[in-house]
Amino acid sequence: MNRVTENRSPKQTLLSVVILATLLVIGGSIFLIHYRINPAVLQPGSLLPPAQNMPASLPPTSAEAIMQLPPGLVPLTPSETFESHNLSDKINGKAELYLSAGFNRLISQRLTDGHTDDIWFEVLVYDMGTGQNAFSVFSAQRREDAQPLGLTQYSYRTSNAIFLVHGPYYMEIIASNASEQIMKSMQTLAEYFIRENRTETITIAEEQLFPEKDKVANSTSLIASDAFGYDHLNQIYTAEYTMDGNRLMAYLSHRGSSEEANKLASAYRDFLVNFGGKSIDAELIITDALVVEILDTYEIIFPCGPYLAGVREAANLEQATILASQLFNKIKEVIGDF
């Protein structure tokens, strides 16, 4: 058998060695990149981006520097920041509620406490600019199974979540599953957040303008814009009432002057009539009150000094009249003659 003998030159041998070394370097790099763990998962970090990464134009109290995580909590993901242009990427379907209420920024992150391997929770901090804006989204998102928590003036818990307003911030902490252990860790985070971020405690002064009789507890809400489907109704405070098993709503809004309140009352009455409502005559003690019957319910709209006020969704005119009179008298009692 003839054997073929290959004669390799020194240049060919050197070239083969270089190619082999290059392939080894590339392969090693791919291995390291593939298996390198994100340091944000391993190291305790801030809920929000560190202060040194803040744009120079932002004040120290902005959302960029809200807090560091308390001891014992471990990030599962890096924090994420969402602004007006991409908020819908995070909360698709609800973004407009926040945007119409003055939304500035959202920071979110998933965390665990290390004691519940299969349960994690996500914290979402919405910078809404003002306490009233934060209360608006807090009240709009209020759960039916809410249990008062007492962390702030406006705070409550459900079986797997905590919701609160702290200054201009609306905060949600939501667990992947109900657990008292994870709830304790979530409350620790909420307390830490409140302690580390000193800000004015908001007070919704309009709450004292609603009569207490028949009022549903913790039902006061703020509709920032387009209240009741009418685009000229904004900053409308509402409260729910029950009378003889019927549910109805009282509402009010400071409009700056009695002239503006009168003008808006008439415009809203016209809006209801244009959409099928019927303006009816009724004897009321309230001067300039307007009554509309629509969709088998009754609405009473009236100016009260600089306030626009009213009652809606009343099952009968008698109950609407009673609540409207109570609301009118309460506003007069608080703000005095006008």
C-alpha positions in Angstrom: 0.0 0.0 0.0 1.4 3.4 -0.9 1.3 6.0 1.9 1.0 9.7 1.0 3.2 11.9 3.0 2.2 15.5 3.7 5.0 18.0 4.0 3.9 21.1 6.0 6.0 24.2 5.9 6.7 26.2 9.1 4.3 29.0 7.8 1.4 26.6 7.4 2.0 25.2 10.9 2.0 28.7 12.4 -1.2 29.7 10.6 -3.0 26.6 11.9 -2.0 27.5 15.5 -3.2 31.1 15.2 -6.6 30.0 13.8 -7.0 27.4 16.6 -6.2 30.0 19.3 -8.6 32.5 17.8 -11.4 29.9 17.8 -10.7 29.1 21.5 -10.9 32.8 22.5 -14.2 33.3 20.7 -15.7 30.2 22.2 -14.6 31.2 25.7 -16.1 34.6 25.3 -19.5 33.2 24.2 -19.5 30.9 27.2 -18.8 33.7 29.7 -21.4 36.0 28.2 -24.0 33.3 28.2 -23.5 32.2 31.8 -22.7 35.6 33.4 -25.4 36.5 35.9 -26.8 40.0 35.9 -25.3 41.7 39.0 -28.6 43.5 39.6 -30.1 40.2 40.6 -27.3 39.4 43.0 -26.7 42.7 44.7 -29.2 44.6 46.9 -30.1 47.7 45.0 -32.3 50.7 45.1 -36.0 50.6 44.1 -35.3 53.6 42.0 -32.2 54.6 40.0 -29.3 55.9 42.2 -29.0 59.6 42.7 -25.8 59.9 40.7 -27.7 58.9 37.6 -30.2 61.6 38.0 -30.3 64.4 35.4 -29.0 67.6 36.9 -32.2 69.4 36.2 -34.3 67.2 38.5 -34.8 68.2 42.2 -33.6 66.0 45.0 -37.2 65.0 45.9 -38.0 63.7 42.4 -38.8 60.0 41.8 -35.2 59.3 40.7 -34.0 59.3 44.4 -36.9 58.1 46.4 -35.4 55.2 48.4 -33.0 52.3 48.9 -34.4 48.9 49.7 -34.7 48.0 53.4 -32.5 45.1 54.7 -33.8 41.6 53.9 -35.4 42.4 50.6 -33.7 41.0 47.4 -34.4 42.3 43.9 -35.5 39.7 41.4 -35.3 42.2 38.5 -33.7 45.5 37.9 -35.9 48.5 38.4 -37.8 49.8 35.4 -38.8 53.4 34.6 -41.8 54.4 32.6 -42.8 57.9 31.5 -45.8 59.3 29.6 -44.8 58.0 26.2 -44.4 54.4 27.3 -46.6 54.0 30.3 -49.0 51.8 28.3 -46.2 49.3 27.9 -46.5 48.6 31.6 -50.2 49.1 32.3 -51.9 48.7 29.0 -55.6 49.7 29.2 -55.2 51.8 32.3 -52.6 54.3 31.2 -55.1 57.0 30.3 -56.4 57.1 33.9 -52.9 58.0 35.2 -52.1 60.4 32.3 -55.3 62.4 32.7 -54.5 62.7 36.5 -51.1 64.4 36.0 -48.8 61.3 35.8 -45.0 62.1 35.8 -43.2 58.8 36.1 -43.5 55.2 37.3 -40.8 53.1 38.8 -41.4 49.4 39.3 -39.4 46.4 40.5 -40.0 42.8 41.5 -38.6 41.7 44.9 -38.6 38.8 47.3 -37.8 38.5 51.0 -35.8 35.3 50.8 -38.3 33.4 53.0 -40.9 32.5 50.4 -39.2 30.9 47.5 -42.2 30.6 45.3 -43.8 34.0 46.1 -42.5 37.4 44.9 -44.1 40.8 44.9 -43.9 43.9 42.7 -43.7 47.4 43.9 -44.9 50.3 41.7 -44.3 53.9 42.7 -46.2 56.4 40.6 -45.0 60.0 40.8 -48.2 61.9 40.2 -46.9 65.4 40.9 -49.4 66.4 43.6 -51.2 64.7 46.5 -54.5 65.4 44.9 -53.4 63.7 41.7 -52.2 60.7 43.7 -55.5 60.5 45.6 -57.3 60.6 42.3 -55.7 57.4 41.0 -55.8 55.8 44.5 -59.5 56.4 44.8 -60.2 55.2 41.2 -58.3 52.0 41.8 -59.8 51.2 45.2 -60.6 47.5 45.6 -63.9 46.3 47.0 -62.2 44.1 49.6 -60.1 46.9 51.0 -59.2 46.8 54.6 -57.9 50.1 56.2 -54.2 49.9 57.0 -53.3 53.1 58.8 -49.8 53.5 57.2 -50.9 56.9 55.8 -54.2 58.8 55.8 -55.1 57.0 52.5 -53.9 53.4 52.7 -55.4 49.9 52.7 -54.6 46.3 52.1 -56.2 43.3 50.4 -55.3 39.7 50.8 -52.2 40.1 48.6 -51.6 43.8 48.1 -51.0 47.2 49.7 -52.1 50.5 48.3 -51.3 54.0 49.6 -50.8 57.6 49.0 -47.8 59.4 50.3 -47.4 63.0 49.3 -47.3 63.1 45.5 -46.7 59.3 45.3 -49.3 56.6 44.7 -47.8 53.2 45.7 -48.9 49.7 44.9 -47.2 46.6 46.3 -48.8 43.4 44.9 -47.8 39.8 45.7 -47.9 36.9 43.3 -49.9 35.0 45.9 -51.6 35.7 49.2 -49.3 35.1 52.2 -49.1 36.7 55.6 -45.3 36.3 55.6 -45.0 38.2 52.3 -47.5 40.7 53.5 -45.3 41.5 56.5 -42.3 42.1 54.1 -44.5 44.3 51.9 -45.6 46.3 54.9 -42.0 46.7 56.0 -41.2 48.1 52.5 -44.1 50.5 52.7 -43.1 51.8 56.1 -39.5 52.2 54.9 -40.7 54.1 51.9 -42.8 56.5 54.0 -40.0 57.0 56.6 -37.3 57.6 54.0 -39.4 60.1 51.9 -40.5 62.9 54.1 -43.2 64.9 52.4 -46.4 66.8 53.2 -49.3 64.7 54.3 -52.1 65.5 51.9 -55.6 66.4 53.2 -58.6 66.3 50.9 -60.5 69.2 52.3 -63.5 68.4 50.1 -64.2 65.3 52.3 -65.6 67.5 55.0 -68.1 69.0 52.6 -70.0 65.8 52.2 -72.8 65.0 54.7 -72.0 62.0 56.8 -75.6 60.6 57.0 -76.1 57.5 54.8 -72.5 57.9 53.4 -70.7 54.8 52.4 -67.4 54.5 54.4 -64.2 55.3 52.5 -66.2 56.1 49.3 -64.8 59.5 48.6 -63.1 59.7 45.2 -61.7 62.3 42.8 -62.3 62.2 39.1 -59.6 64.2 37.4 -61.2 64.7 34.0 -64.1 63.8 31.8 -66.4 63.1 34.8 -69.7 61.4 33.9 -68.7 61.5 30.3 -68.7 65.3 30.0 -65.3 66.7 29.0 -65.8 70.0 30.9 -66.2 68.3 34.2 -62.8 68.0 35.9 -61.6 67.7 39.5 -64.9 66.3 40.6 -65.1 64.8 44.1 -67.7 62.2 44.6 -69.1 60.1 47.5 -71.5 57.2 47.6 -74.7 57.0 49.6 -77.3 54.4 50.4 -80.9 55.2 51.1 -83.5 52.4 51.7 -81.2 50.0 49.9 -80.7 52.3 46.9 -77.3 53.5 45.9 -76.8 57.1 44.7 -73.9 59.6 44.4 -73.2 63.1 45.6 -70.5 65.2 43.9 -68.9 68.6 44.2 -66.1 70.7 42.6 -64.6 74.1 43.4 -64.9 76.2 40.2 -63.3 79.4 41.4 -66.4 81.7 41.4 -70.1 81.5 41.7 -70.5 82.7 38.1 -68.3 79.8 36.8 -70.3 77.3 38.9 -73.6 78.6 37.5 -72.3 78.4 34.0 -71.0 74.9 34.3 -74.3 73.7 36.0 -76.3 74.9 33.0 -73.8 73.4 30.5 -73.9 70.0 32.2 -77.7 70.0 32.3 -77.7 70.8 28.6 -75.3 67.9 28.0 -77.6 65.4 29.7 -80.6 66.7 27.8 -78.7 66.3 24.5 -78.1 62.7 25.4 -81.7 61.8 26.1 -82.3 63.4 29.4 -85.5 65.2 30.3 -85.4 68.5 32.1 -88.2 68.6 34.7 -89.7 71.1 37.1 -89.4 70.3 40.8 -89.9 72.4 43.9 -86.6 72.5 45.8 -85.2 74.7 48.6 -82.0 75.1 46.6 -81.9 78.2 44.5 -81.0 77.6 40.8 -81.2 73.8 41.1 -81.7 71.9 37.9 -83.4 68.5 37.7 -82.9 66.0 34.9 -84.5 62.6 34.5 -82.3 60.2 32.5 -82.2 56.4 32.1 -84.8 56.0 34.8 -82.7 57.9 37.3 -82.7 61.4 38.6 -80.0 64.1 38.7 -80.0 67.3 40.6 -77.4 69.9 39.6 -76.8 73.2 41.5 -74.3 75.9 42.2 -73.4 76.6 45.8 -71.2 79.6 46.0 -68.0 78.8 44.1 -68.9 75.1 44.1 -70.7 73.0 41.5 -72.6 70.3 43.3 -75.2 67.7 42.7 -76.7 64.2 43.1 -76.9 61.5 40.4 -78.0 58.0 39.8 -80.9 58.4 42.3 -83.7 55.8 41.9 -86.4 58.3 42.8 -86.7 62.1 43.0 -87.5 62.1 46.7 -84.1 60.5 47.6 -82.3 62.8 45.2 -84.0 65.8 46.8 -83.1 64.7 50.3 -79.4 64.1 49.5 -79.1 67.3 47.5 -80.6 69.4 50.4 -78.2 67.7 52.8 -75.2 68.4 50.5 -76.3 72.0 50.0 -76.6 72.7 53.7 -73.3 71.0 54.5 -71.4 73.1 52.0 -73.0 76.3 53.4 -72.2 75.2 57.0 -68.5 74.7 56.1 -67.8 77.6 53.8 -70.3 80.1 55.3 -72.7 82.4 53.4 -72.1 83.2 49.8 
